[in-house]
Amino acid sequence: MTIYLASGNAHKVQEFQALADAATRAGGRVITFVSAKAVGGMPPVVEDTGTFIGNARKKAQALQAVLPADAWVLADDSGLCVDALGGAPGVESAYYAGPQGDSAANLRKLVAVMKEVAAGENADASHGSAGGPPSSGDRNAGEPPALPAYAAHFVCVLVLRGPEGVEQVFEGRCDGRLLAEPRGGAGFGYDPLFIPEGETRSLAEMAEEEKNRISHRGRAAAALFAWMRMKREG
């Protein structure tokens, strides 16, 4: 089965293909993901719905409109939500540092913003406020400095669209917290700054298969592949 991915991001195509290959080895159907670049590029989409599902749906519809009627299209919208920032960057994760969508700039901005948050809370605490950040004493031994209690989670929403108006939505979430500084050379986006719950390593320090088992995108994709397996067996 071929699924066109409504993205020009090479990392996402590789990640989805790796997830599909793992599902195939576990007994799932063979799936080949094809980048929007292979069919002339991703049509322009203004991601202005304010929701992950709304943005993903717009992207899926845009690519579907330029493909044959029997094509299957998958779009994802994902982001990092930081509790201390009221859920930001959230749906704006890809454009946090500006409309150019520069991942490195987005990461640098988030690091700077979180340092400002920590500095502000420490200043409040030094003036007798009870609002400073909680102690990091419960950090795992040997774990690098983190921003204690700065909980965050990744969200991924997938919208699959197919012939005759078929649409299915799948969602995955990965809870964790932020490091004070990026660490690790794998992954992409905010991965170097994020430690999943129960881990001492950032997503960018994990092998691809490890990350895919627990990541937001891996969990959303697992739900997608389970639905496809059920549909085939049904």
C-alpha positions in Angstrom: 0.0 0.0 0.0 1.2 3.5 -0.9 0.5 6.5 1.3 1.4 10.0 0.3 2.7 12.0 3.2 1.5 15.6 3.2 4.9 17.0 4.1 8.1 18.0 2.5 10.1 17.2 5.7 12.6 14.4 4.8 13.0 13.5 8.5 9.2 12.9 8.8 9.2 10.7 5.8 12.1 8.6 7.1 10.5 8.3 10.5 7.1 7.2 9.2 8.8 4.7 6.9 10.8 3.3 9.8 7.6 3.0 11.8 5.8 1.2 8.9 8.7 -1.2 8.4 8.7 -2.1 12.1 4.9 -2.7 11.9 5.4 -4.9 8.8 8.0 -7.0 10.6 5.4 -7.5 13.4 2.9 -8.9 10.9 1.4 -5.8 9.4 0.9 -4.9 5.8 3.6 -3.5 3.7 3.3 0.3 3.5 5.4 2.7 1.4 5.4 6.3 2.3 5.9 8.8 -0.5 6.9 12.4 0.1 4.8 15.2 -1.3 8.0 16.2 -3.1 7.6 13.2 -5.4 4.4 14.6 -6.8 5.5 18.2 -7.3 5.7 19.4 -3.8 3.3 20.1 -1.0 0.6 22.7 -2.0 0.7 25.9 0.2 -1.3 25.5 3.3 -2.0 28.2 5.9 -2.0 26.5 9.3 -4.4 28.8 10.9 -7.0 26.6 12.6 -5.5 26.8 16.0 -5.7 23.0 16.5 -3.6 20.1 15.7 -6.4 18.2 14.0 -7.6 21.2 12.0 -4.1 21.9 10.7 -3.5 18.2 9.8 -6.9 18.0 8.0 -6.1 21.1 5.9 -2.7 19.6 4.9 -4.3 16.2 4.0 -7.0 17.9 2.0 -4.6 20.1 0.1 -2.4 17.2 -1.0 -5.4 14.9 -1.7 -6.7 17.6 -4.1 -3.8 17.1 -6.5 -3.6 13.3 -6.4 -5.7 10.6 -8.2 -9.0 9.9 -6.6 -7.9 6.5 -5.3 -4.9 7.8 -3.5 -4.4 7.6 0.3 -3.0 10.7 2.0 -1.6 11.1 5.6 -1.0 14.4 7.3 0.3 15.0 10.7 0.4 18.1 12.9 2.5 17.9 16.0 4.1 20.0 18.5 5.6 20.5 22.0 3.4 21.8 24.7 5.1 23.3 27.8 2.9 23.7 30.9 4.8 26.7 32.2 4.1 28.5 28.9 0.4 27.7 28.9 0.8 25.0 26.3 3.1 27.0 24.0 4.6 26.6 21.5 1.9 24.0 20.8 0.4 24.3 17.3 3.0 27.0 16.5 5.9 24.7 17.3 7.1 24.6 13.7 7.1 28.4 13.5 8.0 29.4 17.0 10.9 31.5 16.0 9.3 32.9 12.9 7.6 32.0 9.6 10.7 30.5 8.1 10.1 27.4 10.1 13.8 27.0 11.1 14.1 24.1 13.6 17.4 25.2 15.0 16.0 28.7 15.6 12.9 27.3 17.2 15.0 25.3 19.6 17.2 28.2 20.5 14.2 30.4 21.2 12.6 27.8 23.5 15.9 27.4 25.5 16.1 31.2 25.9 12.4 31.5 26.9 12.6 28.8 29.5 15.8 30.4 31.0 13.8 33.6 31.3 11.0 31.8 33.1 13.4 30.1 35.5 15.2 33.4 36.2 11.8 35.1 36.9 10.7 32.4 39.3 14.1 32.4 41.1 13.8 36.2 41.4 10.3 35.9 42.9 11.6 33.2 45.3 14.5 35.4 46.5 12.0 38.1 47.4 10.0 35.8 49.6 7.6 34.5 47.0 6.4 30.9 47.2 6.2 30.7 43.5 9.7 29.5 42.7 10.4 26.3 40.8 10.2 23.1 42.9 13.4 21.4 44.1 15.2 19.2 41.7 16.1 16.8 44.5 13.9 14.1 43.0 15.9 14.0 39.8 17.4 10.6 38.9 21.0 10.1 39.9 23.4 11.1 37.1 20.7 12.9 35.1 21.8 16.1 33.5 20.5 19.5 34.8 16.8 19.9 33.9 14.3 22.6 34.4 12.4 20.9 37.4 8.7 20.8 37.2 8.7 22.3 33.7 6.6 19.5 32.5 5.9 19.2 28.8 4.4 16.8 26.3 4.6 16.2 22.6 1.3 15.7 20.7 0.9 14.2 17.3 -2.4 14.1 15.4 -2.6 12.1 12.2 -5.4 12.5 9.6 -5.7 9.8 7.1 -7.8 10.5 4.0 -8.7 8.0 1.3 -11.1 7.3 -1.6 -14.8 8.1 -1.2 -14.4 10.6 1.6 -12.8 8.1 4.1 -11.2 10.0 7.0 -9.6 8.6 10.2 -7.9 10.5 13.0 -5.3 9.1 15.3 -3.5 10.8 18.2 -0.4 10.1 20.2 1.1 11.8 23.2 4.5 11.6 25.0 4.8 13.2 28.4 8.1 14.3 29.9 10.0 17.4 30.9 12.6 19.8 29.5 16.4 19.8 29.8 18.1 23.1 30.5 20.2 22.7 27.3 19.8 20.6 24.2 21.6 17.2 24.2 22.0 14.5 21.6 22.6 14.5 17.9 19.7 12.2 16.7 16.1 13.1 16.1 15.0 16.6 15.0 13.1 19.6 16.1 12.8 19.8 19.9 14.0 16.3 20.5 17.3 17.3 22.1 15.5 19.3 24.8 12.9 16.7 25.8 13.3 13.9 28.3 10.4 11.4 28.1 8.7 10.3 31.4 10.7 7.6 33.1 13.9 8.3 31.0 17.2 10.0 31.7 18.0 10.6 28.1 16.6 13.1 25.6 14.8 11.8 22.6 17.8 12.9 20.5 20.0 10.5 22.5 17.9 7.5 21.7 18.3 5.0 18.9 15.6 5.4 16.3 13.7 2.2 17.3 13.8 3.2 21.0 12.4 6.6 20.3 9.7 5.3 17.9 8.3 3.0 20.7 7.5 5.8 23.0 7.3 9.0 20.9 4.1 10.8 20.2 4.5 10.1 16.5 5.2 6.4 17.2 2.1 6.0 19.3 -0.1 7.8 16.8 1.4 5.7 14.0 0.8 2.5 16.0 -2.9 3.4 16.2 -3.0 4.0 12.5 -1.4 0.7 11.7 -3.7 -1.1 14.1 -6.7 0.4 12.3 -5.3 -0.6 8.9 -4.7 -4.2 10.1 -8.3 -4.4 11.4 -9.6 -2.9 8.2 -7.7 -5.5 6.2 -8.8 -8.4 8.4 -12.4 -7.2 8.3 
